Amino acid sequence: MLNGKDVFKGLLVEVASVSLFLFFILFFSKVM
């Protein structure tokens, strides 16, 4: 069973990766 800290860390990593992905899409759409 996961504890709260592991769940929070996993959620934080997921949010960070998604925001990074969206940032790259916006960046490349502006460059192209």
PQR file with spaces between the fields and no chain letter, atoms N, CA, C, O and H, PARSE charges and radii, in Angstrom:
ATOM       1  N    MET     1       0.847   -1.200    0.000 -0.4000 1.5000
ATOM       2  CA   MET     1       0.000    0.000    0.000 -0.0000 2.0000
ATOM       3  C    MET     1       0.880    1.247    0.000  0.5500 1.7000
ATOM       4  O    MET     1       1.830    1.355    0.776 -0.5500 1.4000
ATOM       5  N    LEU     2       0.552    2.166   -0.868 -0.4000 1.5000
ATOM       6  CA   LEU     2       1.317    3.407   -0.933 -0.0000 2.0000
ATOM       7  C    LEU     2       0.897    4.354    0.175  0.5500 1.7000
ATOM       8  O    LEU     2      -0.277    4.413    0.543 -0.5500 1.4000
ATOM       9  H    LEU     2      -0.220    2.078   -1.498  0.4000 1.0000
ATOM      10  N    ASN     3       1.851    5.085    0.700 -0.4000 1.5000
ATOM      11  CA   ASN     3       1.492    6.115    1.675 -0.0000 2.0000
ATOM      12  C    ASN     3       1.285    7.457    0.969  0.5500 1.7000
ATOM      13  O    ASN     3       1.520    7.562   -0.235 -0.5500 1.4000
ATOM      14  H    ASN     3       2.804    5.037    0.402  0.4000 1.0000
ATOM      15  N    GLY     4       0.852    8.470    1.697 -0.4000 1.5000
ATOM      16  CA   GLY     4       0.484    9.753    1.096 -0.0000 2.0000
ATOM      17  C    GLY     4       1.626   10.437    0.365  0.5500 1.7000
ATOM      18  O    GLY     4       1.424   11.049   -0.684 -0.5500 1.4000
ATOM      19  H    GLY     4       0.661    8.384    2.675  0.4000 1.0000
ATOM      20  N    LYS     5       2.833   10.330    0.925 -0.4000 1.5000
ATOM      21  CA   LYS     5       3.976   11.021    0.321 -0.0000 2.0000
ATOM      22  C    LYS     5       4.298   10.445   -1.051  0.5500 1.7000
ATOM      23  O    LYS     5       4.586   11.190   -1.988 -0.5500 1.4000
ATOM      24  H    LYS     5       2.996    9.833    1.777  0.4000 1.0000
ATOM      25  N    ASP     6       4.249    9.106   -1.175 -0.4000 1.5000
ATOM      26  CA   ASP     6       4.529    8.474   -2.470 -0.0000 2.0000
ATOM      27  C    ASP     6       3.482    8.860   -3.507  0.5500 1.7000
ATOM      28  O    ASP     6       3.809    9.128   -4.663 -0.5500 1.4000
ATOM      29  H    ASP     6       4.015    8.501   -0.414  0.4000 1.0000
ATOM      30  N    VAL     7       2.218    8.887   -3.083 -0.4000 1.5000
ATOM      31  CA   VAL     7       1.142    9.274   -3.996 -0.0000 2.0000
ATOM      32  C    VAL     7       1.322   10.722   -4.432  0.5500 1.7000
ATOM      33  O    VAL     7       1.158   11.041   -5.610 -0.5500 1.4000
ATOM      34  H    VAL     7       1.952    8.670   -2.144  0.4000 1.0000
ATOM      35  N    PHE     8       1.659   11.605   -3.482 -0.4000 1.5000
ATOM      36  CA   PHE     8       1.860   13.017   -3.795 -0.0000 2.0000
ATOM      37  C    PHE     8       3.038   13.206   -4.740  0.5500 1.7000
ATOM      38  O    PHE     8       2.969   14.004   -5.675 -0.5500 1.4000
ATOM      39  H    PHE     8       1.792   11.345   -2.525  0.4000 1.0000
ATOM      40  N    LYS     9       4.128   12.464   -4.491 -0.4000 1.5000
ATOM      41  CA   LYS     9       5.311   12.575   -5.348 -0.0000 2.0000
ATOM      42  C    LYS     9       5.011   12.091   -6.761  0.5500 1.7000
ATOM      43  O    LYS     9       5.440   12.704   -7.739 -0.5500 1.4000
ATOM      44  H    LYS     9       4.183   11.816   -3.732  0.4000 1.0000
ATOM      45  N    GLY    10       4.267   10.981   -6.862 -0.4000 1.5000
ATOM      46  CA   GLY    10       3.888   10.460   -8.172 -0.0000 2.0000
ATOM      47  C    GLY    10       3.007   11.431   -8.926  0.5500 1.7000
ATOM      48  O    GLY    10       3.167   11.627  -10.131 -0.5500 1.4000
ATOM      49  H    GLY    10       3.918   10.484   -6.068  0.4000 1.0000
ATOM      50  N    LEU    11       2.066   12.042   -8.203 -0.4000 1.5000
ATOM      51  CA   LEU    11       1.169   13.018   -8.821 -0.0000 2.0000
ATOM      52  C    LEU    11       1.951   14.243   -9.282  0.5500 1.7000
ATOM      53  O    LEU    11       1.693   14.781  -10.358 -0.5500 1.4000
ATOM      54  H    LEU    11       1.936   11.883   -7.224  0.4000 1.0000
ATOM      55  N    LEU    12       2.908   14.683   -8.464 -0.4000 1.5000
ATOM      56  CA   LEU    12       3.717   15.848   -8.806 -0.0000 2.0000
ATOM      57  C    LEU    12       4.541   15.587  -10.061  0.5500 1.7000
ATOM      58  O    LEU    12       4.636   16.445  -10.939 -0.5500 1.4000
ATOM      59  H    LEU    12       3.117   14.245   -7.589  0.4000 1.0000
ATOM      60  N    VAL    13       5.139   14.393  -10.144 -0.4000 1.5000
ATOM      61  CA   VAL    13       5.926   14.024  -11.330 -0.0000 2.0000
ATOM      62  C    VAL    13       5.034   13.966  -12.564  0.5500 1.7000
ATOM      63  O    VAL    13       5.433   14.400  -13.644 -0.5500 1.4000
ATOM      64  H    VAL    13       5.062   13.695   -9.431  0.4000 1.0000
ATOM      65  N    GLU    14       3.815   13.424  -12.402 -0.4000 1.5000
ATOM      66  CA   GLU    14       2.893   13.321  -13.530 -0.0000 2.0000
ATOM      67  C    GLU    14       2.485   14.707  -14.027  0.5500 1.7000
ATOM      68  O    GLU    14       2.476   14.959  -15.231 -0.5500 1.4000
ATOM      69  H    GLU    14       3.491   13.071  -11.524  0.4000 1.0000
ATOM      70  N    VAL    15       2.151   15.595  -13.106 -0.4000 1.5000
ATOM      71  CA   VAL    15       1.766   16.963  -13.474 -0.0000 2.0000
ATOM      72  C    VAL    15       2.935   17.692  -14.137  0.5500 1.7000
ATOM      73  O    VAL    15       2.746   18.408  -15.120 -0.5500 1.4000
ATOM      74  H    VAL    15       2.158   15.390  -12.128  0.4000 1.0000
ATOM      75  N    ALA    16       4.133   17.508  -13.601 -0.4000 1.5000
ATOM      76  CA   ALA    16       5.315   18.161  -14.165 -0.0000 2.0000
ATOM      77  C    ALA    16       5.594   17.671  -15.583  0.5500 1.7000
ATOM      78  O    ALA    16       5.913   18.469  -16.464 -0.5500 1.4000
ATOM      79  H    ALA    16       4.286   16.926  -12.802  0.4000 1.0000
ATOM      80  N    SER    17       5.476   16.362  -15.807 -0.4000 1.5000
ATOM      81  CA   SER    17       5.740   15.812  -17.144 -0.0000 2.0000
ATOM      82  C    SER    17       4.699   16.286  -18.148  0.5500 1.7000
ATOM      83  O    SER    17       5.031   16.585  -19.295 -0.5500 1.4000
ATOM      84  H    SER    17       5.217   15.713  -15.091  0.4000 1.0000
ATOM      85  N    VAL    18       3.436   16.356  -17.721 -0.4000 1.5000
ATOM      86  CA   VAL    18       2.373   16.823  -18.618 -0.0000 2.0000
ATOM      87  C    VAL    18       2.570   18.297  -18.959  0.5500 1.7000
ATOM      88  O    VAL    18       2.419   18.684  -20.118 -0.5500 1.4000
ATOM      89  H    VAL    18       3.166   16.113  -16.789  0.4000 1.0000
ATOM      90  N    SER    19       2.907   19.129  -17.968 -0.4000 1.5000
ATOM      91  CA   SER    19       3.122   20.551  -18.234 -0.0000 2.0000
ATOM      92  C    SER    19       4.347   20.761  -19.124  0.5500 1.7000
ATOM      93  O    SER    19       4.351   21.652  -19.974 -0.5500 1.4000
ATOM      94  H    SER    19       3.030   18.815  -17.026  0.4000 1.0000
ATOM      95  N    LEU    20       5.381   19.948  -18.934 -0.4000 1.5000
ATOM      96  CA   LEU    20       6.565   20.021  -19.785 -0.0000 2.0000
ATOM      97  C    LEU    20       6.214   19.657  -21.221  0.5500 1.7000
ATOM      98  O    LEU    20       6.683   20.296  -22.163 -0.5500 1.4000
ATOM      99  H    LEU    20       5.377   19.225  -18.243  0.4000 1.0000
ATOM     100  N    PHE    21       5.374   18.614  -21.387 -0.4000 1.5000
ATOM     101  CA   PHE    21       4.931   18.175  -22.706 -0.0000 2.0000
ATOM     102  C    PHE    21       4.137   19.280  -23.403  0.5500 1.7000
ATOM     103  O    PHE    21       4.355   19.552  -24.583 -0.5500 1.4000
ATOM     104  H    PHE    21       4.993   18.096  -20.622  0.4000 1.0000
ATOM     105  N    LEU    22       3.215   19.917  -22.673 -0.4000 1.5000
ATOM     106  CA   LEU    22       2.428   21.010  -23.246 -0.0000 2.0000
ATOM     107  C    LEU    22       3.321   22.199  -23.596  0.5500 1.7000
ATOM     108  O    LEU    22       3.105   22.857  -24.613 -0.5500 1.4000
ATOM     109  H    LEU    22       3.038   19.696  -21.714  0.4000 1.0000
ATOM     110  N    PHE    23       4.328   22.480  -22.755 -0.4000 1.5000
ATOM     111  CA   PHE    23       5.257   23.569  -23.019 -0.0000 2.0000
ATOM     112  C    PHE    23       6.036   23.324  -24.308  0.5500 1.7000
ATOM     113  O    PHE    23       6.232   24.243  -25.104 -0.5500 1.4000
ATOM     114  H    PHE    23       4.503   21.945  -21.928  0.4000 1.0000
ATOM     115  N    PHE    24       6.485   22.068  -24.515 -0.4000 1.5000
ATOM     116  CA   PHE    24       7.200   21.730  -25.746 -0.0000 2.0000
ATOM     117  C    PHE    24       6.305   21.885  -26.971  0.5500 1.7000
ATOM     118  O    PHE    24       6.755   22.371  -28.009 -0.5500 1.4000
ATOM     119  H    PHE    24       6.325   21.322  -23.869  0.4000 1.0000
ATOM     120  N    ILE    25       5.036   21.473  -26.860 -0.4000 1.5000
ATOM     121  CA   ILE    25       4.100   21.616  -27.984 -0.0000 2.0000
ATOM     122  C    ILE    25       3.913   23.095  -28.328  0.5500 1.7000
ATOM     123  O    ILE    25       3.960   23.469  -29.500 -0.5500 1.4000
ATOM     124  H    ILE    25       4.670   21.078  -26.017  0.4000 1.0000
ATOM     125  N    LEU    26       3.703   23.929  -27.319 -0.4000 1.5000
ATOM     126  CA   LEU    26       3.533   25.363  -27.561 -0.0000 2.0000
ATOM     127  C    LEU    26       4.801   25.971  -28.152  0.5500 1.7000
ATOM     128  O    LEU    26       4.733   26.790  -29.069 -0.5500 1.4000
ATOM     129  H    LEU    26       3.665   23.625  -26.367  0.4000 1.0000
ATOM     130  N    PHE    27       5.953   25.572  -27.627 -0.4000 1.5000
ATOM     131  CA   PHE    27       7.228   26.099  -28.100 -0.0000 2.0000
ATOM     132  C    PHE    27       7.463   25.754  -29.564  0.5500 1.7000
ATOM     133  O    PHE    27       7.829   26.619  -30.360 -0.5500 1.4000
ATOM     134  H    PHE    27       6.009   24.907  -26.882  0.4000 1.0000
ATOM     135  N    PHE    28       7.247   24.467  -29.923 -0.4000 1.5000
ATOM     136  CA   PHE    28       7.471   24.046  -31.304 -0.0000 2.0000
ATOM     137  C    PHE    28       6.441   24.646  -32.249  0.5500 1.7000
ATOM     138  O    PHE    28       6.762   24.929  -33.403 -0.5500 1.4000
ATOM     139  H    PHE    28       6.950   23.765  -29.276  0.4000 1.0000
ATOM     140  N    SER    29       5.203   24.846  -31.785 -0.4000 1.5000
ATOM     141  CA   SER    29       4.187   25.452  -32.652 -0.0000 2.0000
ATOM     142  C    SER    29       4.518   26.923  -32.917  0.5500 1.7000
ATOM     143  O    SER    29       4.189   27.452  -33.978 -0.5500 1.4000
ATOM     144  H    SER    29       4.942   24.615  -30.847  0.4000 1.0000
ATOM     145  N    LYS    30       5.169   27.582  -31.953 -0.4000 1.5000
ATOM     146  CA   LYS    30       5.591   28.970  -32.183 -0.0000 2.0000
ATOM     147  C    LYS    30       6.811   29.026  -33.096  0.5500 1.7000
ATOM     148  O    LYS    30       6.928   29.928  -33.926 -0.5500 1.4000
ATOM     149  H    LYS    30       5.437   27.152  -31.090  0.4000 1.0000
ATOM     150  N    VAL    31       7.726   28.058  -32.945 -0.4000 1.5000
ATOM     151  CA   VAL    31       8.944   28.039  -33.764 -0.0000 2.0000
ATOM     152  C    VAL    31       8.620   27.708  -35.221  0.5500 1.7000
ATOM     153  O    VAL    31       9.155   28.332  -36.137 -0.5500 1.4000
ATOM     154  H    VAL    31       7.631   27.325  -32.271  0.4000 1.0000
ATOM     155  N    MET    32       7.744   26.726  -35.432 -0.4000 1.5000
ATOM     156  CA   MET    32       7.414   26.312  -36.798 -0.0000 2.0000
ATOM     157  C    MET    32       6.673   27.418  -37.559  0.5500 1.7000
ATOM     158  O    MET    32       6.321   27.236  -38.724 -0.5500 1.4000
ATOM     159  H    MET    32       7.310   26.218  -34.688  0.4000 1.0000
